[in-house]
């Protein structure tokens, strides 16, 4: 199993944008030297929640500064991008990096970002399903075409041609039941963010694996899970960072996505019914309970505690690979790199020792 870095590229209060990007890039270059296998970089727009509007452009730069690190879009938000251009850009990144590109696709959840792109959120699921199928097929065949409602596309050839297909290195964000279904249908691995205690995700994970096997005739790839990480030899210090910085990040998530406001998800129709229901449940739960659930889902503690948490999670949901987020809520970069190094030295060998289980 691989272990990697999740970059949320959240605006840093101690650095201007230029300085922050320089620090983020330096951290990723160092991560390759530390033994990390892959970097996943987000796409977000318009606010300090995340300031990476083009993860493919960013990863092209990382490709030139690294040699073996896999380069993953975590994720391209499909409705905000043209499917033909996405096939071209993914193929181009694959060529520039000698085959290190990894496809990650997502639907997007923030109303403010949909508004900025002049799009109706109620169309999100239909747009994603139509375009994602074109992207997956185009990256396999080297031709893109479509006759759907949103992306009518005459058949064109992609140049440069794909080096090889993306099968086995294509994923999509799965945080709702319908996303798991689409991922299984398209033969895509499931990417998730740690949000709730993993005991509550067992049925969804097992259902996806069974559906994938039914649709594709083979086992699904390991889950890719983005974990926020606070690691220190002193457990109390690790917990202090988690309760301060992870909680701050969670509050930013709730604000950016307007997660406690059910109405706008309801108005988006069936595309976001899962989130409308979740907003209602979270409002009833209260912020204190949400914080405790978020902390329980993510990884904090000393190296032994974190390895134990990952072993227990694997017993619950099966094989997974962690994409660890160490830079969030303006944690100083020297502390970020210290946590990365400690995690790589303690948990890296654990992931590399895991062999695929037979489902």
C-alpha positions as CSV (number, residue, x, y, z in Angstrom):
1,X,0.0,0.0,0.0
2,X,1.1,3.6,-0.7
3,X,1.0,6.6,1.7
4,X,0.9,10.1,0.5
5,X,0.3,13.8,1.1
6,X,-3.0,15.6,0.9
7,X,-2.6,19.3,0.0
8,X,-5.5,21.5,0.9
9,X,-3.5,24.7,0.1
10,X,-5.4,26.7,2.7
11,X,-4.4,30.4,2.9
12,X,-1.7,30.8,5.6
13,X,-2.0,33.7,8.0
14,X,1.8,34.1,8.4
15,X,2.7,34.2,4.7
16,X,1.5,36.0,1.6
17,X,0.3,33.8,-1.3
18,X,3.7,33.7,-3.1
19,X,5.6,32.7,0.1
20,X,2.9,30.2,1.0
21,X,3.1,28.4,-2.4
22,X,6.9,28.4,-2.1
23,X,6.6,26.7,1.3
24,X,4.0,24.2,0.0
25,X,6.2,23.2,-2.9
26,X,9.3,22.8,-0.7
27,X,7.3,20.5,1.6
28,X,6.3,18.3,-1.3
29,X,9.8,18.1,-2.7
30,X,11.0,17.1,0.8
31,X,8.2,14.5,1.0
32,X,9.6,12.5,-1.8
33,X,12.9,12.4,0.0
34,X,11.1,11.3,3.2
35,X,9.6,8.3,1.4
36,X,6.1,9.5,0.6
37,X,4.7,7.9,-2.6
38,X,2.0,10.3,-3.9
39,X,0.7,13.8,-3.5
40,X,-3.0,14.7,-3.9
41,X,-3.8,18.4,-4.6
42,X,-7.2,20.0,-4.4
43,X,-9.1,22.4,-6.7
44,X,-10.9,25.3,-5.1
45,X,-11.7,28.9,-6.0
46,X,-12.5,32.4,-4.7
47,X,-11.8,32.2,-0.9
48,X,-9.0,31.6,1.7
49,X,-10.5,28.1,2.3
50,X,-8.2,26.9,-0.4
51,X,-6.3,28.9,-3.0
52,X,-5.4,26.3,-5.7
53,X,-7.6,27.0,-8.7
54,X,-5.7,24.7,-11.0
55,X,-4.2,21.5,-9.6
56,X,-3.0,20.2,-12.9
57,X,-0.9,23.3,-13.5
58,X,0.4,23.0,-10.0
59,X,1.3,19.3,-10.4
60,X,3.0,20.0,-13.7
61,X,5.5,22.1,-11.7
62,X,5.8,19.5,-9.1
63,X,6.5,16.9,-11.9
64,X,9.6,18.9,-12.9
65,X,10.9,19.1,-9.4
66,X,10.5,15.4,-8.4
67,X,11.4,12.0,-9.9
68,X,9.2,9.3,-8.5
69,X,6.3,11.0,-6.6
70,X,3.0,10.1,-8.1
71,X,0.9,13.2,-9.0
72,X,-2.8,13.1,-8.2
73,X,-5.6,15.5,-8.7
74,X,-7.5,15.4,-5.4
75,X,-9.7,16.3,-7.2
76,X,-10.6,18.0,-10.5
77,X,-14.1,19.4,-10.0
78,X,-15.7,18.1,-13.1
79,X,-18.7,20.4,-13.6
80,X,-16.4,23.4,-13.6
81,X,-14.1,22.1,-16.3
82,X,-14.5,21.0,-20.0
83,X,-14.2,17.2,-20.3
84,X,-12.1,17.4,-23.5
85,X,-9.6,19.8,-21.9
86,X,-9.4,17.5,-18.9
87,X,-8.4,14.5,-21.0
88,X,-5.8,16.6,-22.8
89,X,-4.4,18.0,-19.6
90,X,-4.3,14.7,-17.8
91,X,-2.6,13.1,-20.8
92,X,-0.1,16.0,-21.0
93,X,0.8,15.7,-17.3
94,X,1.3,11.9,-17.7
95,X,3.8,12.6,-20.5
96,X,5.6,15.3,-18.7
97,X,6.0,13.1,-15.6
98,X,6.9,9.9,-17.3
99,X,3.6,8.2,-16.4
100,X,3.2,9.5,-12.8
101,X,-0.2,11.1,-13.2
102,X,-3.2,9.9,-11.2
103,X,-6.7,10.9,-12.0
104,X,-9.0,12.1,-9.2
105,X,-12.4,13.6,-10.1
106,X,-15.0,15.3,-7.9
107,X,-18.4,16.9,-8.1
108,X,-18.0,20.0,-5.9
109,X,-20.1,21.0,-2.9
110,X,-19.8,24.8,-2.3
111,X,-22.6,27.0,-3.5
112,X,-20.3,30.0,-3.6
113,X,-18.0,28.2,-6.1
114,X,-20.9,27.1,-8.3
115,X,-22.2,30.7,-8.2
116,X,-18.8,32.0,-9.3
117,X,-18.8,29.7,-12.3
118,X,-22.4,30.7,-13.2
119,X,-23.7,27.2,-12.7
120,X,-26.8,25.7,-11.2
121,X,-26.0,23.2,-8.4
122,X,-29.1,21.2,-9.3
123,X,-27.3,20.2,-12.5
124,X,-24.2,19.0,-10.7
125,X,-24.8,15.3,-10.6
126,X,-26.0,15.1,-14.3
127,X,-23.0,17.2,-15.4
128,X,-20.6,15.1,-13.4
129,X,-21.9,11.7,-14.7
130,X,-21.9,12.8,-18.3
131,X,-18.5,14.4,-18.3
132,X,-16.8,11.8,-16.0
133,X,-17.7,9.0,-18.4
134,X,-16.2,11.0,-21.3
135,X,-13.0,11.7,-19.3
136,X,-12.5,8.1,-18.3
137,X,-13.2,6.8,-21.8
138,X,-11.1,9.5,-23.4
139,X,-8.0,8.7,-21.2
140,X,-8.3,5.1,-22.2
141,X,-9.0,5.4,-25.9
142,X,-7.3,8.7,-26.8
143,X,-10.5,10.0,-28.4
144,X,-13.2,12.2,-26.8
145,X,-16.8,12.4,-28.0
146,X,-20.2,12.9,-26.4
147,X,-23.8,13.5,-27.4
148,X,-25.2,14.3,-24.0
149,X,-27.2,17.2,-22.7
150,X,-24.4,19.3,-21.3
151,X,-21.3,18.3,-23.3
152,X,-22.1,17.6,-27.0
153,X,-18.6,16.8,-28.4
154,X,-17.7,15.7,-31.9
155,X,-15.2,12.9,-31.9
156,X,-11.7,14.2,-31.8
157,X,-8.3,12.6,-31.2
158,X,-6.2,13.7,-28.2
159,X,-2.6,14.6,-29.0
160,X,-0.3,13.7,-27.5
161,X,-1.9,10.3,-27.3
162,X,-2.3,8.7,-23.9
163,X,0.8,6.8,-22.8
164,X,-1.4,4.1,-21.3
165,X,-4.8,3.9,-19.8
166,X,-5.6,5.2,-16.3
167,X,-7.2,2.0,-15.1
168,X,-5.9,1.3,-11.6
169,X,-5.0,5.0,-11.2
170,X,-8.4,6.7,-11.5
171,X,-10.5,7.8,-8.5
172,X,-13.4,9.9,-7.6
173,X,-14.5,11.6,-4.4
174,X,-17.1,9.5,-2.7
175,X,-18.9,11.2,0.3
176,X,-22.5,10.3,-0.6
177,X,-24.2,7.0,-1.6
178,X,-24.8,8.0,-5.2
179,X,-21.1,8.8,-5.6
180,X,-20.2,5.3,-4.5
181,X,-22.6,4.0,-7.2
182,X,-21.1,6.1,-9.9
183,X,-17.6,5.1,-9.0
184,X,-18.4,1.4,-9.2
185,X,-20.1,1.9,-12.5
186,X,-17.1,3.8,-14.0
187,X,-14.5,1.5,-12.5
188,X,-13.0,4.2,-10.3
189,X,-11.5,3.9,-6.9
190,X,-13.1,5.7,-4.0
191,X,-11.5,8.8,-2.4
192,X,-12.8,9.9,1.0
193,X,-12.1,12.5,3.6
194,X,-12.1,11.4,7.2
195,X,-15.2,13.1,8.7
196,X,-17.1,10.7,11.0
197,X,-16.0,7.7,13.1
198,X,-15.2,4.9,10.7
199,X,-17.7,2.5,12.3
200,X,-20.4,4.6,10.6
201,X,-18.9,4.0,7.2
202,X,-18.6,0.2,7.2
203,X,-21.8,-0.5,5.3
204,X,-21.1,2.1,2.6
205,X,-17.6,0.8,2.1
206,X,-18.7,-2.8,1.9
207,X,-21.5,-1.9,-0.4
208,X,-19.2,-0.1,-2.8
209,X,-16.8,-3.0,-2.9
210,X,-19.5,-5.5,-3.7
211,X,-21.0,-3.2,-6.3
212,X,-17.6,-2.6,-7.9
213,X,-16.9,-6.4,-8.1
214,X,-20.4,-6.9,-9.6
215,X,-19.9,-4.2,-12.3
216,X,-16.2,-4.6,-13.1
217,X,-15.6,-8.3,-12.4
218,X,-12.6,-7.6,-10.2
219,X,-11.9,-6.2,-6.7
220,X,-12.0,-2.4,-6.2
221,X,-8.6,-0.7,-5.5
222,X,-7.8,0.2,-1.9
223,X,-9.7,3.3,-0.7
224,X,-7.8,6.5,-0.6
225,X,-8.5,8.4,2.6
226,X,-7.5,12.0,3.3
227,X,-6.6,12.2,7.0
228,X,-5.7,15.3,8.9
229,X,-2.7,14.4,11.0
230,X,-1.2,15.7,14.3
231,X,1.7,13.5,15.4
232,X,4.1,14.1,18.2
233,X,6.1,11.8,20.6
234,X,4.2,13.6,23.3
235,X,0.5,12.6,23.1
236,X,-0.7,15.6,24.9
237,X,1.0,17.9,22.5
238,X,-0.4,16.0,19.5
239,X,-3.9,16.3,21.1
240,X,-3.5,20.0,21.7
241,X,-2.7,20.6,18.0
242,X,-5.6,18.4,17.0
243,X,-8.1,20.2,19.2
244,X,-6.9,23.6,18.1
245,X,-5.9,23.3,14.4
246,X,-8.2,20.4,13.3
247,X,-11.2,22.0,15.0
248,X,-10.3,25.3,13.3
249,X,-10.2,23.6,10.0
250,X,-13.6,21.8,10.6
251,X,-15.2,25.2,11.4
252,X,-13.8,26.5,8.1
253,X,-15.3,23.5,6.3
254,X,-18.7,24.1,7.9
255,X,-18.6,27.8,6.8
256,X,-17.2,27.3,3.3
257,X,-19.7,24.6,2.4
258,X,-22.6,26.1,4.5
259,X,-23.0,22.6,5.9
260,X,-25.4,23.6,8.7
261,X,-27.8,25.3,6.3
262,X,-30.2,22.7,4.8
263,X,-32.2,25.0,2.5
264,X,-29.7,25.5,-0.3
265,X,-29.0,21.8,-0.5
266,X,-32.7,21.1,-0.6
267,X,-33.1,23.7,-3.4
268,X,-30.4,21.9,-5.4
269,X,-32.8,18.9,-5.7
270,X,-31.8,15.2,-5.7
271,X,-28.2,16.1,-6.6
272,X,-27.6,17.1,-3.0
273,X,-30.3,15.4,-1.0
274,X,-27.7,13.4,1.0
275,X,-26.2,16.7,2.1
276,X,-29.5,18.2,3.0
277,X,-30.2,15.3,5.3
278,X,-26.6,15.5,6.7
279,X,-27.1,19.3,7.4
280,X,-30.2,18.5,9.4
281,X,-28.5,15.8,11.3
282,X,-25.4,17.9,12.1
283,X,-27.6,20.8,13.2
284,X,-29.3,18.5,15.7
285,X,-25.9,17.0,16.8
286,X,-24.4,20.3,17.7
287,X,-20.8,21.5,17.1
288,X,-19.3,19.9,20.1
289,X,-20.4,16.4,19.0
290,X,-19.2,17.2,15.4
291,X,-15.8,18.2,16.7
292,X,-15.4,15.0,18.7
293,X,-16.5,12.9,15.7
294,X,-14.1,14.7,13.4
295,X,-11.2,14.2,15.9
296,X,-12.1,10.5,16.3
297,X,-12.1,10.0,12.5
298,X,-8.8,11.6,11.8
299,X,-5.3,10.7,13.1
300,X,-3.6,12.3,16.1
301,X,-1.4,11.0,18.8
302,X,2.1,9.5,19.1
303,X,3.4,7.2,16.3
304,X,2.2,4.1,18.1
305,X,-1.3,5.4,18.6
306,X,-1.6,6.5,15.0
307,X,-0.4,3.1,13.7
308,X,-2.9,1.4,16.0
309,X,-5.7,3.6,14.7
310,X,-4.9,2.7,11.1
311,X,-4.7,-1.0,11.9
312,X,-8.1,-0.8,13.5
313,X,-9.6,1.1,10.6
314,X,-8.3,-1.5,8.2
315,X,-10.1,-4.2,10.2
316,X,-13.3,-2.2,9.7
317,X,-13.3,-1.2,6.1
318,X,-10.5,-3.2,4.5
319,X,-7.5,-2.0,2.5
320,X,-6.9,1.7,2.3
321,X,-4.1,4.2,1.6
322,X,-3.7,7.3,3.7
323,X,-3.3,10.7,2.1
324,X,-2.1,12.7,5.1
325,X,-2.8,16.5,5.5
326,X,-0.1,18.1,7.7
327,X,-0.4,21.7,6.5
328,X,-3.7,23.2,7.6
329,X,-5.0,26.1,9.8
330,X,-1.7,27.9,9.5
331,X,0.5,25.4,11.3
332,X,4.1,26.7,11.0
333,X,5.9,25.0,8.2
334,X,8.8,23.8,10.3
335,X,6.2,22.0,12.4
336,X,4.5,20.6,9.3
337,X,7.7,19.1,8.0
338,X,8.6,17.7,11.4
339,X,5.2,15.9,11.5
340,X,5.6,14.7,7.9
341,X,9.0,13.2,8.8
342,X,7.8,11.5,11.9
343,X,4.8,10.0,10.1
344,X,6.9,8.8,7.3
345,X,9.4,7.1,9.6
346,X,6.7,5.5,11.8
347,X,3.8,4.8,9.5
348,X,5.5,4.5,6.1
349,X,6.9,1.1,6.8
350,X,3.4,0.0,8.0
351,X,1.7,0.9,4.8
352,X,4.5,-0.6,2.7
353,X,4.2,-3.8,4.6
354,X,0.4,-4.2,4.0
355,X,-0.4,-6.5,1.1
356,X,-3.8,-6.5,-0.6
357,X,-6.4,-8.6,1.2
358,X,-8.6,-10.9,-0.9
359,X,-12.1,-9.6,-0.6
